[in-house]
Amino acid sequence: MLLAGGVDGLVVVQRPRVRDRLVARLRRRPLDRALAGGTPPEASAALALRAQRLTEPDQRSSMAGSLRRVMREAQEGPRPTLGRIMPSRARVKAAREELTRLAETLEDPGPVAAGGAAQAWILLTDGTGPLYNPASRITLRAGAARALRELRPWPS
C-alpha cells in the first residue's frame, strides 16, 4: 500500500498501478528534482514510489558508500577508469566535513525525508552539478549542507 494523491485535499491509500511503477522507474530524474525541490511525496503515486526507493536503507547505504568513495579518491587520487567523469577534487576536499556528515546521516537508522535523500542522490549523479562541474554556480559545500539539513528537517 502507498500514499497517493486524493480527492479534495485528502490523502488516499491505494495500491500503485503498473503505470505508476513504470513512471517511477523511467522518469527518475524529474521525480528526483521534484522531491528535491520540495514537492511532497504524496502528490502522486509515482513520487511516493520514488521517495520510498530513495529512503530505503540499502539505497541510503549505497549513497553513503559513494560519498565516502568520492572523498577517499579525492585524497588518494582516483583510480583510472575509462569513460568516467571524475569529481572535482578541490571541491570535494573543501566540502569534506559536510560530505562526511551527509554520509553519516544517510547511514543512521532513523527516518529521513525524501527531499533530502533526493538532493543527496542528485549531488552524486548529476554530471553538471557541483560535485563534477567546477564551474557550477552552487558550491559542493552548499549542496551537501542543504541535503543534510533536508534529510532531517524536523526538530530533534
C-alpha positions as CSV (number, residue, x, y, z in Angstrom):
1,M,0.0,0.0,0.0
2,L,1.2,3.5,-0.8
3,L,0.1,7.0,-0.2
4,A,-1.2,8.7,-3.3
5,G,-3.0,12.0,-4.2
6,G,-6.6,12.0,-3.1
7,V,-9.8,14.0,-3.6
8,D,-10.5,17.4,-2.1
9,G,-7.1,17.5,-0.4
10,L,-7.4,14.2,1.3
11,V,-4.7,11.5,1.0
12,V,-6.0,8.1,0.0
13,V,-4.2,4.8,0.5
14,Q,-4.2,2.7,-2.6
15,R,-2.1,0.1,-4.4
16,P,0.2,1.5,-7.0
17,R,-0.8,0.8,-10.6
18,V,1.6,-0.7,-13.1
19,R,1.7,2.7,-14.9
20,D,2.8,4.4,-11.7
21,R,5.6,1.9,-11.2
22,L,6.8,2.5,-14.8
23,V,6.7,6.2,-14.4
24,A,8.7,5.9,-11.1
25,R,11.3,3.8,-12.9
26,L,11.6,5.6,-16.2
27,R,11.2,9.2,-15.0
28,R,13.5,9.1,-12.0
29,R,15.4,12.3,-12.8
30,P,12.3,14.6,-13.0
31,L,10.8,12.9,-9.9
32,D,14.1,13.3,-8.0
33,R,14.1,17.0,-9.0
34,A,10.5,17.5,-7.8
35,L,11.3,15.8,-4.5
36,A,14.5,17.8,-4.0
37,G,12.5,21.0,-4.8
38,G,10.0,20.3,-2.0
39,T,7.1,18.6,-3.8
40,P,5.6,16.2,-1.2
41,P,5.8,12.5,-2.0
42,E,2.1,12.1,-1.6
43,A,1.5,14.4,-4.5
44,S,1.4,11.4,-6.8
45,A,1.8,7.7,-6.7
46,A,5.0,7.9,-8.9
47,L,6.5,10.4,-6.4
48,A,5.6,8.2,-3.5
49,L,7.2,5.2,-5.1
50,R,10.4,7.1,-5.9
51,A,10.5,8.6,-2.4
52,Q,10.1,5.1,-1.0
53,R,13.1,3.9,-3.0
54,L,15.3,6.8,-2.2
55,T,14.7,6.4,1.6
56,E,15.2,2.6,1.7
57,P,18.1,1.6,4.0
58,D,20.0,-0.1,1.1
59,Q,19.7,2.9,-1.1
60,R,20.8,5.2,1.7
61,S,23.8,3.0,2.4
62,S,24.7,2.9,-1.2
63,M,24.7,6.7,-1.3
64,A,26.8,7.0,1.8
65,G,29.3,4.5,0.4
66,S,29.5,6.5,-2.8
67,L,30.2,9.7,-0.9
68,R,32.9,8.0,1.1
69,R,34.5,6.7,-2.1
70,V,34.5,10.1,-3.6
71,M,36.2,11.6,-0.6
72,R,38.8,8.8,-0.5
73,E,39.6,9.2,-4.2
74,A,39.9,13.0,-3.7
75,Q,42.6,12.3,-1.0
76,E,44.4,9.4,-2.7
77,G,43.8,10.2,-6.3
78,P,41.3,8.5,-8.5
79,R,41.7,5.0,-9.9
80,P,42.0,5.2,-13.6
81,T,38.6,4.3,-15.1
82,L,37.8,4.7,-18.8
83,G,34.8,6.9,-19.6
84,R,34.1,8.0,-16.1
85,I,33.5,11.7,-15.2
86,M,35.7,12.5,-12.3
87,P,34.6,14.6,-9.3
88,S,36.3,18.0,-8.7
89,R,39.0,17.0,-6.2
90,A,39.3,20.6,-4.9
91,R,35.6,20.9,-4.3
92,V,35.5,17.5,-2.6
93,K,38.3,18.4,-0.3
94,A,36.7,21.8,0.6
95,A,33.4,20.1,1.4
96,R,34.8,17.1,3.3
97,E,33.1,17.9,6.6
98,E,29.7,18.4,5.0
99,L,30.1,15.2,2.9
100,T,31.1,13.2,5.9
101,R,28.1,14.4,7.9
102,L,25.8,13.7,5.0
103,A,27.2,10.1,4.7
104,E,26.8,9.5,8.4
105,T,23.2,10.8,8.4
106,L,22.3,8.6,5.4
107,E,23.6,5.6,7.3
108,D,21.8,6.4,10.6
109,P,18.9,4.0,11.1
110,G,16.4,6.8,11.8
111,P,13.9,8.1,9.2
112,V,14.9,10.6,6.6
113,A,12.9,13.0,4.4
114,A,12.6,12.1,0.8
115,G,13.6,15.6,-0.3
116,G,16.9,15.4,1.4
117,A,17.6,11.9,0.0
118,A,16.7,13.2,-3.5
119,Q,19.2,16.1,-3.0
120,A,21.9,13.7,-2.0
121,W,21.2,11.4,-4.9
122,I,21.3,14.4,-7.4
123,L,24.6,15.5,-5.9
124,L,26.0,12.1,-6.7
125,T,24.5,11.6,-10.1
126,D,24.2,15.0,-11.8
127,G,27.3,15.4,-14.1
128,T,26.6,19.1,-14.4
129,G,26.2,19.6,-10.6
130,P,28.7,20.9,-8.1
131,L,30.4,17.5,-7.5
132,Y,31.6,17.2,-11.1
133,N,31.5,20.7,-12.5
134,P,33.9,23.2,-11.1
135,A,32.0,26.0,-12.9
136,S,28.8,25.1,-11.1
137,R,27.2,28.2,-9.6
138,I,26.4,26.2,-6.4
139,T,29.3,25.0,-4.3
140,L,29.6,21.4,-3.2
141,R,29.7,22.5,0.4
142,A,26.4,24.4,0.0
143,G,24.7,21.5,-1.9
144,A,25.9,18.9,0.7
145,A,24.8,21.2,3.6
146,R,21.4,21.7,2.1
147,A,20.9,17.9,1.6
148,L,22.0,17.3,5.2
149,R,19.5,19.9,6.5
150,E,16.7,18.5,4.4
151,L,17.3,14.9,5.4
152,R,16.0,15.6,8.9
153,P,14.1,18.9,8.7
154,W,12.1,18.2,11.8
155,P,13.2,19.3,15.3
156,S,15.4,16.8,17.2
